[in-house]
Amino acid sequence: MFFLPNSIQKSIYCCILLIGVFVACFQQFILTLPKANITVLRPVDGLVVATGGQARIQKGLELLSEGNANRMLISGVGEGISKELLKKSLSLSDQQALFFDCCVELEFTAIDTNGNAKATFQWMQKHNLKNILLVSANYHLPRAEIIFKRHLPKSSIYIQPVYPPDLKLSHWYLNWQTSKLLIREYMKFLYVKFGFG
């Protein structure tokens, strides 16, 4: 019978243990993602949508038209994108279209979540806003909340998760696209949580 040296056996056990801890922590991350049915308890000064999907903008406009805030920022819009182009790509009700015209500002400089947070802080200062509701995908919010709290007063941020329609969260391990997205986001979350980013 073939026996491995003790040092190799210990290395294998350590690797198995580390993989087990990573998988357990990753599953905990998925199970504790913000739920999409969180409701705003009171109106806020402003809404901020971190771009990344139409569902986020739609949710922001829905909250805006329901009177949850008086203005909204869409941060990280690509250069060359105008309000008219965005309106054509979104399925807006007449009421949402009116709010989009009057009360939504586009921000073009942010290229990542840090940029979104910095742009939000400048926007809040410009309009003298005391608090905001951050609208983003549920898997993105744990990392985004940490980053935003570094740039804004902690008590000024509320979150509103959006559940992306193509995210297969309940059976993530059976869908490679979902698994890849969640693993990548979890690694980014750890990177930010432990102060590297």
ABEGO torsion letter per residue (X at the ends): XBBBBAAAAAAAAAAAAAAAAAAAAAAAAAAABBBAABBBABBBABBBBBBGEAAAAAAAAAAAAAGABABBBBBGBBBGBBAAAAAAABBBBAAAAAAAAAABBBBAABABAAAAAAAAAAAAAAAGBABBBBBBBAAAAAAAAAAAAAABBAAABBBBBBBBAABBAAAAAABAAAAAAAAAAAAAAAAAAAGAX
